[in-house]
């Protein structure tokens, strides 16, 4: 969002940040005169970017009017940064300011009303505001567009630093500092009408602590190849005959420009509320009707304004398209960063094409810092096809209570601490031809499945152990399985980029302990009843048969060892009276049970000679 505010004066992206127009106006209204004065018919022509104003009032500047005017056209020979350093005024105001931008065939005209800038010292605007703006665009891939922006205000805008970012390049080897360019901004909303394409409205936006630094190239220079390729790709979507052959070197320059932009900005914190979009998507096939899509977003927040105090969150997302409806209460990420991956990509693209060998690349370098991704309160509703002569069926509903993945302590790009949670995944059971499992579930009364799962793993580099803290899977009204354990001799070679070395490390790992628990919460009884119904027998008869099969069958399979007998007895008791089954196994060897130990076993039942096993059923 803030990127658009900083670069909008150079692209049609300015339609998303009318606030930038006021700042751009201030950027080019450079030093003003010592006495109060007025400038009539102001015009600043920068080729593809023109600013005009019928009248500008200036108060409290140390420069005379003529010096002020000369700085507009750059006749002093000073750089923009130097001129910004001498930009001081108590107040600058204009009833109307027009910004006209032309990029290729695209033209945009933005008219700001009642612009006021105050407390301007050495190129830094203390406060600024505009009562609103109107926007008109034409010639773009989306066609004509009309927009209206409401009141906007901002504080502590550093025009000198903006001038540096726009026009300077960093000295090679020098790490330029981040400097705050927008201390705070607020906008009360805007609305855009794009004709046949659709409409967009947005409520209040606010942000603070937007920072920027001088990059490897001026911002205007970086945007050149990006915008040129974007425009060519948009035209090719409408007219395939315009599709160009890919130029690897040009694509490389575009990618490097995009990566450099990530290094130049820090977005601070902020939010946008009450976004609504009513869009029309072209038909996927000739002859089909266009697809209408309605989107609503209650809130988008980033930085300190998110629940996690970092990252990004989207709240209250709703969509509706041809009867398909969906909602997401919250979707967020925190601790996520493309930084490591972008640095690796920049280093790769800086090499000549002849030196890039896909077979020798270490792809783990391109894994970003993953952090935490969380989705909560998601649901989708899909109408069922209408069948002739049959009543209308209710829509199918799929829901998700929580999805969360936490990745931390990455080593060679691979997380060494990983937790995945899926809670209340609800899916309908739909009977279909050739799907006997669904037919059985419906017969047992399961119209909808409510499933949950969790995995929590962690590697300890000091002890070379991989802890399986939690491994669970369950269904409401069905059952719950939980397991945990410890795997030893897991060295850092498991995360090596050399696949052969990683495989050797994996083969050297040893299982030290495993704990498992199976809890029945209704599935077993319904399964027995369903089988009894199909066999025309009583449920108790089927249950006794299963218990006998478990007792005799397991005893024959597992062998006569004490551990085998303990496990067979516990399983038989669980089948006879389904409740909770607990199993715990530990390797007798202090080093654990490795793959080589298992391979050396001639008879599978000999595994019980290498482990201590406990099993109970309640």
N, C-alpha and C positions, 0 to 999 in steps of 0.2 A: 504493500500500500504506500509506504513512504517513498519507495523507489519511484513510483509514478509521480509523486508530488515533486520530486527533485528533477525529473527528466521530462515532465509533461510539456514544457514549452517547446520541445523539439520533436514532438510526435503527437498523433491524435490521442495518445493516452491521457492528454491533459483533460479530456472530458471527464475523467474519473477524479480529478483533483483540481477544481477551479481555484482553490486556495493558492496553487502554485502561480497562477497568473498574476495575482497581486504581488507575490514575492518576485516574480520575473520583472514586473513593472518597476519595482523598487531597485532591482539589480541594475537596470539600465538608466534609471533616473539618477545618476551618480552625483557628484558634488553639486550643491546648490549655493545660492548667493547669501551674503551676510545679512542683507536687509530682506524684509518681506517683499515678495514680488510675485508676478503671475506670468506664465508662459502660455501663449495662445497657439493653437494649431500645432501642438507638439507631434513630431513624427520621428520614429527611429526605425530605419529600414536596414535589416540585416539579411537581405536576400529572401530566403524562404521564411523569414520570421519578421513581421512588421508590427510595431506598437504605435498606436495613435491615441491622442486625447485632445478634445476641443480646448480644454483649459486645465492647467495645473497650477495650484497655489502652493508656494513654498514659504516657510517661516523659520527664522532662526538658524540660518546656515552661515558659516564664516566666509563663504565664497560669494563673489559678485555674480550678478546674473549672467554676464557674458562668459565668465569662467565656467559657470554651470552649463551653459549651452554648448560651449566648446567641448566639454567632456562627453556630451551625448554623441557627438560624431567622431570622437577619438582623435581630434586634431592636435591634441597635446602630445601625441606620440607615446603616452604612458600605457602600460599594460592595464588590463581590467582589474587585476589585483591591486596595483598601485593606486588606481583611481578609487577603488573601494576603501582603501586605507584612509583616504581623505574625505570620505563621504560622511558629513555631519549635518544634522538639521534637527530643529525642534519638532517640525511637522511638515508633511507633504500630503496633499489631498487632491482628489479629482472626482468630479461628479460622474465621469464616464471614461473608461479606458477600453480600447479595442485591441485585441491581439488577433492577428491573422497569420496562420501557418499554412505553408504549402509544401507538401512532400510528394513528389511525383505528380500523380493525377489527383491526389487527395488534398482537399482544402478545408480548413476549419477556422471559423470566426467566433471568437468569444468576447462578449461585451460585459465588463464588470461595472457595477454601479457603486457609487459612494465609497471610493477607496480612501482610506486614511492610514498614514504611517506616522508614528511618533517616536520620540526619544531615539534618534538615529545617531550613533557614535562609532566612528571609525569602521563604517560598513556594517554595523550590527543594528538591526531594527529592534527596539525594545518592545513595541506593540504595533499591531496592524489589524485592519479589518476591512470587510466589504459587505454591503447589504445583500449582495446576490449577483447572479450572472445569468446570461442567456448564451446558449451554444448552438451553432449550426455547423454541420459538416456535410460534405458532398464528395463524390468521386471515389470513395473508398469501396472495398469489396462488399461491405454490408449495405451500401447505398446511402441515401440521405438520412440525416439524423438531426433531431431538434432536442435541445436539453435546457433545463432550468435548474440553477443551483441556488440554494438559500444562503442565509447569512453565514459568513466565515470570519474567524479571527485567529490570531497567532501571536506568539511572544518569542523574543530572543531568536531572531533569524540572522544568521551570520552570512551576509552576502559576500564578504571577502573570501571565506572558505568555499562558498559555492562557486565563486569565480575561479578559484584555484582548481577545484574538482572538474569544472567544465573545460578549462583551457590549459591546464598544466599536466606534465607527466612527472612521475617520481624519478629521482636519480637512481640509476641501477645500484642495487646493493643497499639502498637506504630504506629503512622501515618508517614510512610516514605515519604519524599518529592520527587516531580518530579524533575528530573535533565535532562538537554539537552544532548542527546547522539549523535545527528547529527545536527550540526549547519546549514549545507547546503549540498545538493547533486544535481548532474545533471547527466543525462544519455541521450545519443543522440539517443537511440533506440535499438530495438532488433527484431529478427525474429525467429520463431520456426516452424519446419516442423514435424508434428506428424503422417505422413504417411496417412493411410486411414481415420484417425480421422479428419484431416484438418490442416490448417496453421493459424498462428497468427503473426501479425506484430504490432509494436508500435513505434511511433515517439519519440520525445524528452520528457523526464520526468525531473521534478525538484521539490525540496521540501526544507523546512527549519523548524528549531525549533521542531524536533522530540524529545519527552521527554519520559523517562521511570523511573520507581521506583521499588524497591524490593517488591515483592509480598508475598503472604502467603506461597508460595512454589517457588523453583527455576524454571525458565522458562523451562529448559530441562525436569524437572519432570512434569510440567503441560502439556507439549506437548505429553508426553507418552500415556496416555489413549485416548486423542483426536485422535492422528494419528492411534493408533491401531484400534479404532472403525471405523474410516473413511475407512481404508484399508479393514476391514472385510465387511463393507456395500457395498463398490465398487465391491468386489468379488461376493457378494451375488446377485448383480444386473445382473451379467453375468451368474451365476450358482445358481439358487434358492435352490439347494440341500445344498449349503454352508450356507444358512441362519440360524443363531443361535437363540436359545431362548433368549428372553430379560432377562437380569439380572438387576433387579431394583437397586441394590446397585452399580453395575458397571456403570449403566447409570447415577446414581446420582453423582458418582465421576467424570465422564466425564463432566457433566453439570457444576459442581462446578469449574472444571479446566477452562472451557471456560469462565465462568463468571469472574474468577480471572484475566484472560487476559485483559478484558475490563478495569479493575482497574489499570493496570500496565503501560498503554501507553497513551500519548497524541500526536496526529499526526501532530500538527502544521499546516502548509499551504503548498500548492504545486499544481502541475497540471501534466497531461499527455496528449499528443496530438497525433492525427492521428492513432487511433487504428483500425485495420482491422482484421476480423476473417472470414475465409471460412471453415465452419464445415460441417461434414456429420453425421446426426443423424440416428441411427438404425431404421429400419422400425417398425411402431407401431404394425403391424400384420405380422405373417409368410406369406411369398409369396409377400408382398408388397415391392416396391422399397425403398431404403434408401432416406431420406429427406435431401436435401442440404439447408444450411442456411448461408447467407452472412450477416455479421454485419459490420457497420462502425460507429465509434464515433469520432467526430471532436476534442472534448476536455472533459476531466474529471478534475475538480478542487475541492479543499477542503480548508476550513479555510478562511484566508484573501484573497485568490485568487478567491473567488466566488463573484458574484454580491451583495449578502447579507452580505459579509464579515464573514460568518460562515457557517457551515454545508457542504453540498456537492452539486455539480451541474454537470449534464451530458448534453453536448451540441452537436447538430448535429448528433443525433442517427438515423441511417438508417438500414433497414433490408429488405431482399428479400429472399423468400422461395417459390419455385414452383409457381411463378406468383403472390404471395401475397406480396405486397410492403407496407412499412410503413416508416414514418419519424416523429421524435420529435425534434423540434428546441431546447427545453430546458426542463429538468426535475430536480427539485432541492428540497432540504429541508434545513431549518435553524431553530435554536432554539430547535432542536429535541435531546432528550437524553434518553438512556435506563437506566441511572443511578438509578433512584428511583425503577424501575421495577427489575433491577438486584439485588439491595440490598435486596428487598423483597423476591426474589427467593432464594438468598443465605441463608437468614435466615430460609426460609421454608425447604430447602434441608438439612440444618444442623440438623434438628430435626429427631428423629427416625421415622421410617415408622408408628409405632403404634400411634404416636401423631399427624399424619396428617389426618384431617377429612375434606373431600371436602365439606361437608354440612355446616361447620362453617367458611370456609375461607372467608376472605374479599378480593374479587377478584379485588377491585378497587386499592389495593396496587400495583398490577402488571401492571397498566397502565403507560406507559412511559410518559415523558414530550413531548408533541406533537409538539409544535412549528408551523411552516408553511411549507406546502407542495404545490408546484406549478409545473404545467405542461403547456407548451405553444407551440403552433404551431404543433399540432399532426395531422397526417393523416394516413389513412389505405386504400389501394386499393385492392379489391378482384375481380378476374375475374368471370364473370357469366358463368354458365354451357352452353355448346354449344348444341343446340337442332337441331336434324336432319331436314333439309329442311328449316331452318330459318337462317337469317343473324346473324353474330356474334354481340352480344350485347356489348356495352362499359362496362368497369369494374364498380363495385359499389364503391363509395368513401364515407368514413366517416371521418369527420374532427372535430377538437376541437381547438378553438382559445386559450382559457385559462381555466384551472381548478386550483382553489386555495382554500385551506382550512387553516384558521388561528385559532389556539386554544391557549388561554392564560389564566393566572390566575387560574390554576387548584386548585380545592378544593376537597380533598378526591379523587383525580384522575380525576374528572370531570371538563372540562373547563367551567369557568363561563363567559368567553367572547369567542364567536364563530362566525366566518364569513366564509361562503361558497359562492364561485363565480364560475359559469359556463357560459362562454361567447362564442358565435358562435359555438354551437354544431350543426354540419350539418350532416344530415342523409338522404339517398334517400328514396323516397316513392315508395315501390314496391308492385304492385298489385298481390294479391294471392287469391286462392280459400277461400271463407268464410271470406273475409276481406273487408266488405263494406265501412269502414272508409277510407281505402287506396284508394278505387275506387272513393269515393267522393272527396278526396283531389286531385287526379289526374284530375278529371273533373273540379275542380276549378283552375287548372293551377299550383298546388304545386308539382313540380317534386322533389324538395329537401326542407327539413325543416331546418330553421336556428333559433335555439332556444337559449335562455339565461335565467339564473336564478340567484338569489342572496338571501342569508339569512344572517342577521347580528343581533346577540343577545348579550345582556350584562346584568349581574346581579350586582346590587348595594347592597353590604352587609349592608351599613349604613341605607339606606332607605327601605331595603327589597323589592326592586322593580326589576322586570325583564323587560328590555326595548327591544321591538321588533323594532329595528332601521329600518330595511328594510326586506321586504318579497316581492319578485318580480318574475314574470315569463312572458316571452314574446317571440314572434316569428317575425322575419323580414317579413314585408308585411302582417302581421296578426293582432297583437294587443299586448298590454302591460297591465299587472295587477300589481299594487303596493299597499302595505299595510304597516302600522306601528301601534304600540300601546304600551300600558303600562299595565303590570300585577302587582298588588300589593300583599302584605302579602306573599311574597316568602321568607321564612326563610331558614337558613342554613340546617334545617332538611331535605329539599328537596334533599340534596346531601349526606344524611346519608347512611351508609352501611346497616343499618337495613331497609329492604324493607317496613315493616309495617309503620315505622316512616316516611319514604319518601312518602308513599301513603297518609298518613294523612296530611302531609305538602302540597302535591299537591291539595288535596281536599279543603284546606283552602285558596288557592290562589283566588284572585278576579280580574276581568277585570275592568279597570278604563277608558280606552279610546281606540278607534280604528279609524284609518283613512284609507280609501281605495280609489283607483283611477283605473278606467278601461278606457283605451284609444284604440280606434279602428284605425287600420292602413291598413285596406283593407279586413280583413277576413269577416266582416259582409256583405259587398257588394257582395263578391264572393259567400257567403253562400246563400244569397237571390237569386242571379242569378242562382245558381245551383238548388235550390228548384223550382224556376219558370220554369226552363228548364224541370225538371222531371215532373212537373204538367201541362206543356204546357200552362203556364200563363205568364203575363207580370211581370217583376220584381217590378214595382210600386204597383201592386195589392197585391203581396205577402208581401211587406214592410208594406202597410197599414193594412193588416190582422194581422201581427205581432204586430204592434203598438196598435191595438184595443185589442188584446189578453193580452198584457202587462198591458194596462190601466184597463180593466175590471177584468181580472183575479187576478192581484195583489190587487186591491181594495177589492175583495171578500175574498182573503186569509188573508190579513194583518189587516183588520178591519177598523173602522171609525175614529181612533185616528188621531190627527194632524200629528204625526210623520209618521204614515202609509200613510196618504195622500201625504205628502211631498215626501216620497220614491217612491210611485207609480207614481206620476207625473214626477219625474226626470227620472225614468226608461223608461216611455212611451216616453218622449221627446228624450231620447238617441236612442231608437229603431227607432223612426221616422226620426231622423237626427243623425246617428252615428258619434260621435266625442269623447268627454271625459265625463265620469260620475264620480262625486266626492261624496263620502259618509263619514260623520263623526258622530260617536256616542260616547257619554260620559255617564257614570253612574251618576245618580242624587245623589246617596249616596257618601259621601266623602270617604268611605271605599271601594267603588267599588262594582261590581256585582259578587257575588260568586255562586258556584254550588248549594248551599243550597237555595239561592234565586230563581234560575231557577227551581229547583225541586218543590218548593212550588207554582209555577204558575199553576193554573188550566186550563187557556185558553192561548194558545201561543200568542195571540194578546196582552195580558197584559204586555208583555215585553216592549212595548212602553211606559207604565206608569212608568217604572223604568230607562229610558234613555232619554237623550236629543239628538235628531237626526237632522242633516242637510244633505240635498242632492241637488245637482245641476247637470245639464247636459248642456254641451256647444258644 
